[in-house]
Amino acid sequence: MTSLHTAGILTPDRPVGHLFELRGWTTGISRIDEMSVTIADVKADLSPESCPGAPEGTFGWRAVPASAVPAGTQEIVVAGPDERVLNRATVHVGTLPGEEPLWLGELKTPKQDKVAEGRVVHVTGWALLQGRAPSLIEIMVEGGGTVRARTRLPCKDVPEEFPGFDDAAVSGFEARVPVDLPYGGERTLSLRVRYRTDGVGEVVSAKRTFTLRNPAADLDDAERADELAEDTARAMARVNIPTDPKHVLVFTHSLSVGGGQLWLQELLSRMVTDHGWQVSLVSETDGPLRADCRELGIPVHVTTHYRSQTVPAYEGHVAELARFAKCSGAGVALVNTLGGFVGADAAKRAGMPTAWVIHESFSLPAFAYQNWGPAKPPAAVWQRWESTLAEVDKLLFVADATREMFLPYSKPERCRTVRYGTPMHKFGGRTRSETRQQARDMLGYSPDDIVLVNIGIAESRKGQAPLISAMERIHRIHPEAKLSIVGLHPSPYGLAMEESVERAGLERSVSLVPIQPDPLRWLQAADIFVNNSDIESLPRSILEAVSCGVPVAATDVFGAREMIVDGETGWLFETNDVDALTAALLRALGTSATRRREMAKAAHKKLLPWLDPAGYAREYSEILTELSGGVHV
């Protein structure tokens, strides 16, 4: 005789959290291994347990999901020994009005009651708010203020623990919060983290207390640095090489393709061809731009990395570069990027007048942490970094906001903003309709598509992953919106971007394009250009978009706010906030095509005085000529 199998489920009468348990009963079985329960397609862990209100003679059970369950209405399925479905029900995972949203996450660093080294608090963790990555995460550190964290960072282990959550793979966040702490100083600090998404709510973490300790300066290091510097000075005194005031020695960080490198390449090309300069170049890393230098007749010396970890290594590298500089015959030095301070120090020790171009809008502690790690570089090297900033003849910047950051390290008369241009200025702030149509046809866009374009090497500071998250919401309102992100490469961040597009089902709305040597056709096809970076000086891509007649939506950060006036020449929004990004893009998409064209024209008119790169090349030629004591050409 066949047993009759039936099942009952006690469903909660209110929303439950991500982690919960269910009770129920079944007839016709006597062992727990004869049945199964799945919740949201995930098998639950079962154990025998009496079920209140169950009919007599039934088998009671308790079911606990094997992993956290995503928010929303989820299906419960009870199956019998032959896997035949005995009952179905639903459970709502969520909150009632007025309740805090459901939060899952972990604050990984700094550790509770532990000691962190250096003068920067590095905060890392992961979080899911109501089942999705929060739109905004704010780090509140006592003594360091409030900093917005970078969000949507790759998390390899979280999807394994929470497989049902779409954002698990990009639930990571991080922030670096500088704290004023001298060498040898120690402070007990506390922090809280605020997680927020508009329309969902916010959660504020419990206070975490830790100690930040900046190791004491090594006095032996200071003495050793002085001794080695004296050796370098004696060596310099023995070198007597005639110098040419029209010969510039350039120190740079890389010859790969990037914003700062392309800026330098354009500058050097014009200085050689238009202003008659002889150029020699030193770079810490090689790259494809070395071939361009060769075509210009610029000899390239590839040295070792500038990021020395010890005083002897630093002083030895400076001595080598100073000898190279003294023997080069150059009459003036140009140093490109903040990280090239070894070259600036070497040029000054070689007795060369020096101009130092700083593109990076990082504080020194934050930049040091990113490049050297905590408690580095050594105090004696840090002292040389600061003193070199004070000693160089000119500190040059591409944005006023960056210049303001570095004024405390120098004198105002030595600091100057020289904004750069782009070869795309030749397009005159417009793209002809036939050219636009050709580009759109080539890229597969239809006439009804509204094309958004982001250009930049895929990395967390460029904010491409949050841009994909914003497109999930935008697509529901504007299905005609299409986004192309140009700059993909196979890094963990790039791979996480690809996974995000696939999980969200945005393959038809979001295109991830590998790094392109020439992104012109994407700009020609675009209706709106999007910059979502949280750190920039003067984004080259914005200049290119304006030159092609494309209106810009950009984060309100450093040089971007010096180019774009919100509501007049484009749209600005706050950094590291997916809700703010989404709102800005909805504003842009809700603006008529005619008005967008008017805004693009206004942006071009505003930036026209410095879009032509011939202008900044001429200005640099004049600055270097003045420093070297030469004659203007």
Secondary structure, 3 states (H helix, E strand, C coil): CCCCCCEEEECCCCCECCCCCEEEEECCCCCHHHCEEEECCEEEEEEECCCCCCCCCCEEEEEEECCCCCCEEEEEEEECCCCCEEEEEEEEECCCCCCCCCEEEEEEECCCCCEEECCEEEEEEEEEECCECCCEEEEEECCCEEEECEEEECCCCHHHHCCCCCCHHHCEEEEEEECCCCCCCEEEEEEEEEEEECCCEEEECCCEEEEEECCCCCHHHHHHHHHHHHHHHHHHHCCCCCCEEEEEEEEECCCCCCHHHHHHHHHHHHHHHHHCCEEEEEECCCCCHHHHHHHCCCCEEECCCCCCCCHHHHHHHHHHHHHHHHHHCEEEEEEECHHHHHHHHHHHHCCCCEEEEECCCCCHHHHHHHHHCCCCCCHHHHHHHHHHHHHCCEEEECCHHHHHHHHHHCCHHHEEECCCCCHHHHHCCCCCHHHHHHHHHHHCCCCCCEEEEEECCCCHHHCHHHHHHHHHHHHHHCCCEEEEEEEECCCHHHHHHHHHHHHCCCCCCEEEEECCCCCHHHHHHCCEEEECCCCCCCCHHHHHHHHCCCCEEEECCCHHHHHCCECCCEEEECCCCHHHHHHHHHHHHCCCHHHHHHHHHHHHHHHHHHCCHHHHHHHHHHHHHHHHCCCCC
